[in-house]
Amino acid sequence: MSADLPKDRAPSIRDVARLAGVSHQTVSRVLNDHPSIRETTKARILQAMEELQYRPNQAARALSKGRSRTIGVLTASSAQYGPARSVAAIEDAARRQGYFVDTANLGVADPAAIEDALEHLLDQAVEGLVIIAPQERVFDVLERLDIAVPYVSLQSTGKHDLRALAADQILGARMATRHLIELGHREIVHLAGPQDWNEAEARMRGFLLEIDDADLITNPPILGDWTADFGYFAGQELLRSRDFSAVFAANDEMALGLLHALHDARLKVPGDVSVVGFDDVPVASHSWPPLTTVHQDFDGIGRLAFATLLREMGTGTELPTAPIAPRLVVRGSTGPVPVSRLPLLKRY
């Protein structure tokens, strides 16, 4: 084997693969000490890493010691409050147990970017992974790469629930919708999150289930993008018809944008329209009126994720009792259905 690399960059996993005459997936499996790799192949890859001085043989040293004391976190939504809080809780819990945390953030969640991010984490010889990524395709890539390290997920996908630690998104959405129904609202609109996000789909499902159980007419959910800007835009569009008395938004940011649109239209909340959000971000209690929302314990979920991962790795025992069940927080943005709309409800 011989190395011939540009001098202006460090060697990569693909350089190691090319020099060893294997695929980059095979190099990842060696870095992860996958049992299916033949010793001759492993030796050739480690020799290539030595020749290239690949990350000063960091992964090779970790393999020789058997432990890297490092876990990986793959996230596609680190800019949002909830995932950011969970990552911070994971990092704090890991430090207390003597572990390092390497985080890879997905700017674009296409299969190639997901694979590159996972390979980056495996380059560090991580002992386990926490997945904070919203799309099912992330888990498809995990299975295709045949990653041997344990992993847990903060999102429920319906296919990987044994490894999922997410709060019950469907239950939270049903609680929010039921609250509006119990206040007498019958014309309820749902501002949903992006269609390809598991959490958005689960919250929309919870809304539709509760509406169906109450035998109400279903208004088609409006697909949003989690932002306050979209909430404001959706509010302006909804006000063209005013065929609703309440809105359940799939997150607090869209709900806050909606409150802005209602204020600009000189409508009273909750006198004219009631609004419920989801997540209970810190600013939710300081909006005007303060926002009724579904609270999630993101810190508790992060701590539980790390403790569960330790157990999966064979280094942890008891799991902490974390209050990860969602709960409704009733504030000033919801109230009884407006008297002006009661005659319209007789048709139900």
DRENDO-1510 file (C-alpha; in Angstrom, 1 decimal, always signed):
<recs>
REC; n; res; u; v; w
REC; 1; MET; +0.0; +0.0; +0.0 .
REC; 2; SER; +1.1; +3.5; -0.6 .
REC; 3; ALA; -0.3; +6.9; +0.4 .
REC; 4; ASP; -0.6; +9.8; -2.1 .
REC; 5; LEU; -2.7; +12.6; -0.5 .
REC; 6; PRO; -2.9; +16.3; -1.1 .
REC; 7; LYS; -0.9; +18.1; +1.5 .
REC; 8; ASP; -3.6; +20.7; +2.2 .
REC; 9; ARG; -6.0; +18.4; +4.0 .
REC; 10; ALA; -6.1; +15.7; +6.7 .
REC; 11; PRO; -6.8; +12.1; +5.6 .
REC; 12; SER; -10.4; +11.0; +5.7 .
REC; 13; ILE; -12.2; +7.7; +6.2 .
REC; 14; ARG; -12.5; +7.4; +2.4 .
REC; 15; ASP; -8.8; +7.8; +2.0 .
REC; 16; VAL; -8.3; +4.9; +4.4 .
REC; 17; ALA; -10.8; +2.8; +2.4 .
REC; 18; ARG; -9.1; +3.6; -0.9 .
REC; 19; LEU; -5.7; +2.7; +0.4 .
REC; 20; ALA; -6.9; -0.5; +2.0 .
REC; 21; GLY; -8.9; -1.5; -1.0 .
REC; 22; VAL; -12.2; -1.7; +0.8 .
REC; 23; SER; -15.4; +0.3; +1.1 .
REC; 24; HIS; -15.8; +3.1; +3.5 .
REC; 25; GLN; -18.6; +1.2; +5.2 .
REC; 26; THR; -16.1; -1.6; +6.0 .
REC; 27; VAL; -13.7; +1.0; +7.5 .
REC; 28; SER; -16.6; +2.2; +9.7 .
REC; 29; ARG; -17.3; -1.4; +10.8 .
REC; 30; VAL; -13.6; -1.8; +11.8 .
REC; 31; LEU; -13.6; +1.4; +13.7 .
REC; 32; ASN; -16.7; +0.1; +15.5 .
REC; 33; ASP; -15.1; -3.3; +16.1 .
REC; 34; HIS; -17.9; -5.1; +14.2 .
REC; 35; PRO; -17.7; -8.8; +14.7 .
REC; 36; SER; -18.3; -9.7; +11.0 .
REC; 37; ILE; -14.9; -8.2; +9.8 .
REC; 38; ARG; -12.2; -10.7; +9.1 .
REC; 39; GLU; -8.9; -10.3; +11.0 .
REC; 40; THR; -6.9; -9.9; +7.7 .
REC; 41; THR; -9.2; -7.1; +6.5 .
REC; 42; LYS; -9.0; -5.4; +9.9 .
REC; 43; ALA; -5.3; -5.6; +9.9 .
REC; 44; ARG; -5.1; -4.1; +6.4 .
REC; 45; ILE; -7.3; -1.2; +7.4 .
REC; 46; LEU; -5.4; -0.5; +10.6 .
REC; 47; GLN; -2.2; -0.6; +8.5 .
REC; 48; ALA; -3.7; +2.0; +6.1 .
REC; 49; MET; -4.7; +4.2; +9.1 .
REC; 50; GLU; -1.1; +4.0; +10.4 .
REC; 51; GLU; +0.4; +4.9; +7.1 .
REC; 52; LEU; -1.9; +7.8; +6.6 .
REC; 53; GLN; -1.6; +8.9; +10.2 .
REC; 54; TYR; -5.4; +9.0; +10.2 .
REC; 55; ARG; -6.5; +11.0; +13.2 .
REC; 56; PRO; -3.2; +10.0; +14.8 .
REC; 57; ASN; -4.6; +6.5; +15.0 .
REC; 58; GLN; -7.2; +7.7; +17.6 .
REC; 59; ALA; -9.6; +5.0; +16.6 .
REC; 60; ALA; -7.0; +2.4; +16.5 .
REC; 61; ARG; -5.8; +3.3; +20.0 .
REC; 62; ALA; -9.4; +3.2; +21.2 .
REC; 63; LEU; -9.8; -0.3; +19.8 .
REC; 64; SER; -6.6; -1.5; +21.4 .
REC; 65; LYS; -7.8; -0.2; +24.8 .
REC; 66; GLY; -11.3; -1.5; +24.2 .
REC; 67; ARG; -12.9; +1.7; +25.4 .
REC; 68; SER; -13.1; +5.3; +24.0 .
REC; 69; ARG; -15.4; +6.7; +26.8 .
REC; 70; THR; -17.2; +8.6; +24.0 .
REC; 71; ILE; -20.8; +8.5; +22.9 .
REC; 72; GLY; -22.2; +10.1; +19.8 .
REC; 73; VAL; -25.3; +12.3; +19.4 .
REC; 74; LEU; -26.9; +12.6; +16.0 .
REC; 75; THR; -29.3; +15.5; +15.8 .
REC; 76; ALA; -31.2; +17.2; +13.0 .
REC; 77; SER; -32.8; +19.9; +15.1 .
REC; 78; SER; -30.2; +21.3; +17.5 .
REC; 79; ALA; -31.4; +24.9; +16.9 .
REC; 80; GLN; -34.8; +24.2; +18.5 .
REC; 81; TYR; -35.3; +24.5; +22.2 .
REC; 82; GLY; -36.4; +21.0; +23.0 .
REC; 83; PRO; -33.5; +19.1; +21.3 .
REC; 84; ALA; -31.0; +21.6; +22.5 .
REC; 85; ARG; -32.1; +21.1; +26.1 .
REC; 86; SER; -31.9; +17.3; +25.7 .
REC; 87; VAL; -28.4; +17.5; +24.2 .
REC; 88; ALA; -27.3; +19.7; +27.1 .
REC; 89; ALA; -28.8; +17.2; +29.6 .
REC; 90; ILE; -27.0; +14.3; +27.9 .
REC; 91; GLU; -23.7; +16.1; +27.9 .
REC; 92; ASP; -24.1; +16.9; +31.6 .
REC; 93; ALA; -25.0; +13.4; +32.5 .
REC; 94; ALA; -22.1; +12.0; +30.4 .
REC; 95; ARG; -19.5; +14.3; +32.1 .
REC; 96; ARG; -20.7; +13.1; +35.5 .
REC; 97; GLN; -20.0; +9.5; +34.4 .
REC; 98; GLY; -16.6; +10.3; +32.8 .
REC; 99; TYR; -17.8; +10.2; +29.2 .
REC; 100; PHE; -17.2; +12.5; +26.3 .
REC; 101; VAL; -19.9; +13.5; +23.9 .
REC; 102; ASP; -19.4; +14.1; +20.2 .
REC; 103; THR; -22.4; +15.7; +18.4 .
REC; 104; ALA; -23.0; +15.6; +14.7 .
REC; 105; ASN; -25.7; +18.0; +13.5 .
REC; 106; LEU; -27.6; +17.3; +10.2 .
REC; 107; GLY; -28.0; +20.5; +8.2 .
REC; 108; VAL; -29.7; +18.5; +5.5 .
REC; 109; ALA; -31.3; +15.2; +6.4 .
REC; 110; ASP; -30.8; +13.4; +3.1 .
REC; 111; PRO; -29.4; +9.8; +3.1 .
REC; 112; ALA; -25.9; +10.9; +2.0 .
REC; 113; ALA; -25.7; +13.6; +4.8 .
REC; 114; ILE; -27.0; +11.1; +7.4 .
REC; 115; GLU; -24.4; +8.5; +6.3 .
REC; 116; ASP; -21.6; +11.0; +6.5 .
REC; 117; ALA; -22.7; +12.2; +9.9 .
REC; 118; LEU; -22.8; +8.7; +11.2 .
REC; 119; GLU; -19.4; +7.9; +9.8 .
REC; 120; HIS; -18.0; +11.0; +11.5 .
REC; 121; LEU; -19.3; +9.7; +14.8 .
REC; 122; LEU; -18.0; +6.2; +14.2 .
REC; 123; ASP; -14.6; +7.7; +13.3 .
REC; 124; GLN; -14.4; +8.6; +16.9 .
REC; 125; ALA; -14.9; +5.0; +18.0 .
REC; 126; VAL; -18.1; +6.0; +19.9 .
REC; 127; GLU; -19.4; +3.3; +22.2 .
REC; 128; GLY; -23.1; +4.2; +21.6 .
REC; 129; LEU; -25.4; +6.7; +19.9 .
REC; 130; VAL; -28.3; +8.9; +20.9 .
REC; 131; ILE; -30.5; +9.7; +17.9 .
REC; 132; ILE; -32.3; +13.1; +18.0 .
REC; 133; ALA; -33.4; +13.1; +14.4 .
REC; 134; PRO; -37.0; +13.4; +13.2 .
REC; 135; GLN; -37.2; +11.4; +10.0 .
REC; 136; GLU; -37.7; +7.7; +9.5 .
REC; 137; ARG; -34.9; +7.7; +6.8 .
REC; 138; VAL; -32.3; +8.3; +9.6 .
REC; 139; PHE; -33.2; +4.9; +10.9 .
REC; 140; ASP; -33.2; +3.4; +7.5 .
REC; 141; VAL; -29.6; +4.5; +7.1 .
REC; 142; LEU; -28.7; +3.1; +10.5 .
REC; 143; GLU; -30.0; -0.3; +9.5 .
REC; 144; ARG; -28.4; -0.2; +6.1 .
REC; 145; LEU; -25.0; +0.5; +7.5 .
REC; 146; ASP; -25.5; -2.4; +10.0 .
REC; 147; ILE; -24.1; -0.3; +12.9 .
REC; 148; ALA; -23.2; -2.5; +15.8 .
REC; 149; VAL; -23.0; +0.0; +18.6 .
REC; 150; PRO; -26.1; +0.4; +20.8 .
REC; 151; TYR; -28.3; +3.3; +20.2 .
REC; 152; VAL; -31.4; +4.9; +21.6 .
REC; 153; SER; -33.8; +7.4; +20.1 .
REC; 154; LEU; -35.6; +10.5; +21.4 .
REC; 155; GLN; -38.2; +10.1; +18.6 .
REC; 156; SER; -40.9; +7.4; +18.3 .
REC; 157; THR; -41.1; +6.2; +14.7 .
REC; 158; GLY; -43.6; +3.3; +15.1 .
REC; 159; LYS; -40.9; +0.8; +14.0 .
REC; 160; HIS; -38.2; +1.4; +16.6 .
REC; 161; ASP; -40.3; +1.9; +19.8 .
REC; 162; LEU; -38.2; -0.5; +21.8 .
REC; 163; ARG; -35.4; +2.0; +21.5 .
REC; 164; ALA; -37.5; +5.1; +21.6 .
REC; 165; LEU; -37.7; +7.3; +24.7 .
REC; 166; ALA; -39.9; +10.1; +23.4 .
REC; 167; ALA; -42.7; +11.5; +25.4 .
REC; 168; ASP; -46.1; +10.3; +24.1 .
REC; 169; GLN; -46.7; +12.8; +21.3 .
REC; 170; ILE; -50.1; +11.4; +20.4 .
REC; 171; LEU; -51.2; +11.7; +24.0 .
REC; 172; GLY; -50.0; +15.2; +24.3 .
REC; 173; ALA; -51.9; +16.2; +21.1 .
REC; 174; ARG; -55.1; +14.5; +22.4 .
REC; 175; MET; -54.8; +16.4; +25.7 .
REC; 176; ALA; -54.5; +19.7; +23.9 .
REC; 177; THR; -57.4; +19.0; +21.5 .
REC; 178; ARG; -59.6; +17.6; +24.3 .
REC; 179; HIS; -59.0; +20.8; +26.3 .
REC; 180; LEU; -60.5; +22.8; +23.5 .
REC; 181; ILE; -63.4; +20.5; +23.0 .
REC; 182; GLU; -64.2; +20.6; +26.7 .
REC; 183; LEU; -64.3; +24.4; +26.5 .
REC; 184; GLY; -67.1; +24.0; +23.9 .
REC; 185; HIS; -65.1; +24.5; +20.7 .
REC; 186; ARG; -66.3; +22.6; +17.7 .
REC; 187; GLU; -64.5; +24.4; +14.9 .
REC; 188; ILE; -60.9; +23.6; +15.6 .
REC; 189; VAL; -58.0; +24.0; +13.2 .
REC; 190; HIS; -54.6; +22.2; +13.5 .
REC; 191; LEU; -51.4; +23.9; +12.4 .
REC; 192; ALA; -49.2; +20.8; +11.8 .
REC; 193; GLY; -45.4; +20.5; +11.6 .
REC; 194; PRO; -43.5; +19.4; +8.5 .
REC; 195; GLN; -45.0; +16.3; +7.0 .
REC; 196; ASP; -41.7; +14.3; +7.1 .
REC; 197; TRP; -41.1; +14.8; +10.8 .
REC; 198; ASN; -42.2; +11.9; +13.1 .
REC; 199; GLU; -43.2; +14.2; +15.9 .
REC; 200; ALA; -45.4; +16.3; +13.6 .
REC; 201; GLU; -47.1; +13.2; +12.2 .
REC; 202; ALA; -47.7; +11.9; +15.8 .
REC; 203; ARG; -49.2; +15.2; +17.0 .
REC; 204; MET; -51.4; +15.4; +13.9 .
REC; 205; ARG; -52.6; +11.9; +14.5 .
REC; 206; GLY; -53.5; +12.7; +18.1 .
REC; 207; PHE; -55.5; +15.7; +17.0 .
REC; 208; LEU; -57.4; +13.7; +14.4 .
REC; 209; LEU; -58.1; +10.9; +16.9 .
REC; 210; GLU; -59.6; +13.2; +19.4 .
REC; 211; ILE; -61.7; +15.1; +16.8 .
REC; 212; ASP; -63.0; +11.7; +15.6 .
REC; 213; ASP; -63.8; +10.5; +19.1 .
REC; 214; ALA; -65.8; +13.7; +19.7 .
REC; 215; ASP; -67.7; +13.1; +16.4 .
REC; 216; LEU; -66.7; +16.5; +15.1 .
REC; 217; ILE; -66.2; +17.7; +11.5 .
REC; 218; THR; -62.5; +17.5; +10.6 .
REC; 219; ASN; -60.8; +20.5; +9.1 .
REC; 220; PRO; -57.8; +19.6; +7.0 .
REC; 221; PRO; -54.6; +20.2; +9.0 .
REC; 222; ILE; -52.4; +23.0; +7.7 .
REC; 223; LEU; -48.8; +21.8; +7.1 .
REC; 224; GLY; -46.3; +24.2; +8.5 .
REC; 225; ASP; -42.5; +24.4; +9.2 .
REC; 226; TRP; -42.3; +24.9; +12.9 .
REC; 227; THR; -41.5; +28.7; +12.6 .
REC; 228; ALA; -43.3; +31.7; +14.1 .
REC; 229; ASP; -43.2; +33.3; +10.6 .
REC; 230; PHE; -45.4; +30.4; +9.3 .
REC; 231; GLY; -47.7; +30.8; +12.2 .
REC; 232; TYR; -48.2; +34.4; +11.4 .
REC; 233; PHE; -48.8; +33.7; +7.7 .
REC; 234; ALA; -51.2; +30.9; +8.5 .
REC; 235; GLY; -53.1; +33.1; +10.8 .
REC; 236; GLN; -53.5; +35.7; +8.1 .
REC; 237; GLU; -54.8; +33.1; +5.7 .
REC; 238; LEU; -57.2; +31.6; +8.2 .
REC; 239; LEU; -58.7; +34.9; +9.1 .
REC; 240; ARG; -59.9; +35.3; +5.5 .
REC; 241; SER; -62.7; +32.8; +6.3 .
REC; 242; ARG; -63.0; +32.9; +10.2 .
REC; 243; ASP; -64.6; +29.5; +10.1 .
REC; 244; PHE; -63.0; +28.4; +13.3 .
REC; 245; SER; -63.0; +29.3; +17.0 .
REC; 246; ALA; -59.8; +27.5; +18.2 .
REC; 247; VAL; -56.4; +26.5; +16.9 .
REC; 248; PHE; -54.1; +23.7; +18.1 .
REC; 249; ALA; -50.5; +24.5; +16.8 .
REC; 250; ALA; -48.0; +21.6; +16.7 .
REC; 251; ASN; -45.4; +23.7; +18.5 .
REC; 252; ASP; -45.1; +27.0; +20.5 .
REC; 253; GLU; -43.3; +29.0; +17.8 .
REC; 254; MET; -46.1; +28.6; +15.3 .
REC; 255; ALA; -48.6; +29.4; +18.1 .
REC; 256; LEU; -46.8; +32.6; +19.0 .
REC; 257; GLY; -46.8; +33.7; +15.3 .
REC; 258; LEU; -50.5; +33.0; +15.2 .
REC; 259; LEU; -51.1; +35.1; +18.3 .
REC; 260; HIS; -49.3; +38.0; +16.5 .
REC; 261; ALA; -51.6; +37.6; +13.5 .
REC; 262; LEU; -54.7; +37.6; +15.7 .
REC; 263; HIS; -53.5; +40.7; +17.5 .
REC; 264; ASP; -52.8; +42.5; +14.2 .
REC; 265; ALA; -56.4; +41.6; +13.2 .
REC; 266; ARG; -57.7; +43.2; +16.5 .
REC; 267; LEU; -59.1; +39.9; +17.6 .
REC; 268; LYS; -59.1; +38.9; +21.3 .
REC; 269; VAL; -57.5; +35.8; +22.6 .
REC; 270; PRO; -59.3; +33.9; +24.0 .
REC; 271; GLY; -62.4; +36.1; +23.6 .
REC; 272; ASP; -62.6; +35.5; +19.9 .
REC; 273; VAL; -60.1; +32.6; +19.3 .
REC; 274; SER; -58.4; +30.2; +21.6 .
REC; 275; VAL; -54.9; +28.9; +20.9 .
REC; 276; VAL; -52.9; +26.0; +22.2 .
REC; 277; GLY; -49.2; +25.2; +21.5 .
REC; 278; PHE; -46.9; +22.3; +22.2 .
REC; 279; ASP; -43.5; +22.0; +23.9 .
REC; 280; ASP; -43.8; +24.7; +26.6 .
REC; 281; VAL; -40.7; +26.8; +25.6 .
REC; 282; PRO; -39.7; +29.4; +28.2 .
REC; 283; VAL; -41.1; +32.3; +26.3 .
REC; 284; ALA; -44.6; +30.6; +26.2 .
REC; 285; SER; -45.4; +31.8; +29.7 .
REC; 286; HIS; -44.5; +35.4; +28.8 .
REC; 287; SER; -46.5; +35.9; +25.6 .
REC; 288; TRP; -49.7; +37.9; +25.8 .
REC; 289; PRO; -51.8; +36.3; +26.7 .
REC; 290; PRO; -49.6; +33.5; +28.2 .
REC; 291; LEU; -49.8; +30.5; +26.0 .
REC; 292; THR; -51.7; +27.3; +26.9 .
REC; 293; THR; -49.4; +24.5; +25.8 .
REC; 294; VAL; -48.2; +20.9; +26.3 .
REC; 295; HIS; -45.2; +20.6; +28.5 .
REC; 296; GLN; -42.4; +18.1; +27.8 .
REC; 297; ASP; -39.5; +17.4; +30.2 .
REC; 298; PHE; -36.6; +17.7; +27.7 .
REC; 299; ASP; -34.0; +17.6; +30.5 .
REC; 300; GLY; -35.5; +14.4; +31.9 .
REC; 301; ILE; -35.7; +12.8; +28.5 .
REC; 302; GLY; -32.0; +13.6; +27.9 .
REC; 303; ARG; -30.9; +12.1; +31.2 .
REC; 304; LEU; -33.0; +9.0; +30.6 .
REC; 305; ALA; -31.5; +8.7; +27.1 .
REC; 306; PHE; -28.0; +8.6; +28.5 .
REC; 307; ALA; -28.9; +6.2; +31.3 .
REC; 308; THR; -30.6; +3.9; +28.9 .
REC; 309; LEU; -27.7; +4.0; +26.5 .
REC; 310; LEU; -25.3; +3.1; +29.4 .
REC; 311; ARG; -27.4; +0.1; +30.2 .
REC; 312; GLU; -27.5; -1.0; +26.5 .
REC; 313; MET; -23.7; -0.6; +26.5 .
REC; 314; GLY; -23.5; -2.9; +29.5 .
REC; 315; THR; -22.0; -0.3; +31.8 .
REC; 316; GLY; -25.2; +1.0; +33.5 .
REC; 317; THR; -27.7; -0.6; +35.8 .
REC; 318; GLU; -30.7; +1.2; +37.2 .
REC; 319; LEU; -32.6; +3.8; +35.2 .
REC; 320; PRO; -33.7; +7.0; +36.8 .
REC; 321; THR; -37.4; +7.7; +37.0 .
REC; 322; ALA; -37.9; +10.5; +34.6 .
REC; 323; PRO; -41.2; +12.4; +34.2 .
REC; 324; ILE; -41.3; +12.2; +30.4 .
REC; 325; ALA; -45.1; +12.0; +30.1 .
REC; 326; PRO; -46.5; +15.2; +28.6 .
REC; 327; ARG; -48.8; +17.4; +30.6 .
REC; 328; LEU; -51.2; +20.2; +29.7 .
REC; 329; VAL; -50.3; +23.6; +31.0 .
REC; 330; VAL; -53.4; +25.8; +30.9 .
REC; 331; ARG; -52.7; +29.6; +30.7 .
REC; 332; GLY; -54.6; +32.6; +29.4 .
REC; 333; SER; -54.7; +31.8; +25.6 .
REC; 334; THR; -57.7; +29.4; +25.9 .
REC; 335; GLY; -61.2; +30.0; +27.1 .
REC; 336; PRO; -64.9; +29.0; +26.4 .
REC; 337; VAL; -66.2; +29.1; +22.9 .
REC; 338; PRO; -67.3; +32.7; +22.0 .
REC; 339; VAL; -71.0; +33.4; +22.6 .
REC; 340; SER; -71.2; +34.8; +19.1 .
REC; 341; ARG; -70.4; +31.4; +17.6 .
REC; 342; LEU; -72.8; +29.4; +19.7 .
REC; 343; PRO; -75.7; +29.6; +17.2 .
REC; 344; LEU; -73.4; +28.1; +14.6 .
REC; 345; LEU; -72.8; +25.0; +16.8 .
REC; 346; LYS; -76.4; +23.8; +16.7 .
REC; 347; ARG; -75.7; +22.0; +13.5 .
REC; 348; TYR; -73.5; +19.6; +15.4 .
</recs>
